[in-house]
Amino acid sequence: MFSTLLLLGSTLLSAFVQGYSNPGACSGACWAHDPSIIQRASDGKYFKFNTGAGIYIYKADAIEGPWTQEGVALASGSSIDLAGNTDLWAPDVHLVDGIYYMYYAVSTSGSQDSAIGLATSSTMEVGSWTDKGSIGVTSSSSKAYNAIDPNLIQVGSVNLLNFGSFWHDIYQVELNSAGTKTAGSSSYNIEYNSTGTSPCEGSYMFYNDPYYYLLWSSGICCGYDTSKPAQGYEYKIMMCRSKHSTTGFVDKNGDACTANGGSILLESHGTTYGPGGQGVYDDTTNGLTLYYHYADTAVGLADADYLFGWNVLTWSNEWPAV
């Protein structure tokens, strides 16, 4: 009896210290890397898109699955003439004026020679995607930023694209009214952490009245099975907020997001390790839902073992929580 009480107490203490909900259920093809989730407007079908050759497409009737892998969006890769144009990164999918837009990144690991492209589809099905090539957001060693990890947010009639990784972290630029090219204005920094060597990347912005919330992944993303980072240096999801979509982002302490600010939304806990590559989707069943990839230490730490995670967001003092 005493040992049972000790075990129960230990379990409750662990849950209290952890402070995070475990990822929601997932069945079927649950592998994920930098996922993007969207429901098709016509029938509510869920689509999941992943980093990989041509961008992997998965479908399900519910966010928990069962997920089936359907194929890839761009079987021939991107028309962007850069190394990495067949292994496309970080898809970001939205419905824009009745057409599905998929922004993606072309780059190679450790390189600043990068570009953001666009593909479109009316259905999101395999074989329906048309590559539109570069939207004009590019980088090289002469730039302050790295043009990867795109994320669109529409603010009224204005299209804003957040992007960046390493090299001064997260930037934003205005796109044209169609969302297909830059609007000719300069990009500007919206998040920067000058401390340490961990990257800030994979930004995602969403609105929940009265704030715009900026999320990003901070830390080492990959290769945990061969070189596990020191504790706390693996991926985690950070956040800041502002009443404006273009500036003024601060964390829970009021520290500026452009001056090392940032509060943790989700980090390693239990068997969940290195959550990141996140986004937020306004699910028709669950409401605002955080999604991401993570490694389960009970399954494996290799990149090929990463799983799709999701949690319905809760709120405390107008800050999201998991």
Secondary structure, 3 states (H helix, E strand, C coil): CHHHHHHHHHHHHHHHHHCCCCCCCCCECCECCCCEEEECCCCCCEEEEECEECCEEEEECCCCCCEEEEEECCCCCCCCCCCCCCEEEEEEEEEECCEEEEEEEECCCCCCCEEEEEEEECCCCCCCCEEEEEEEEEECCCCCCCCCCCEEEEECCEEEEEECECCCCEEEEEECCCCCCECCCCCEEEECCCCCCCCEEEEEEEEECCEEEEEEEECECCCCCCCCCCCCCECEEEEEEECCCCCCCECCCCCECCCCCCEEEECCECCEEEEEEEEEEEECCCEEEEEEEEEECCCECCHHHCEEEEEECEEECCEEEC
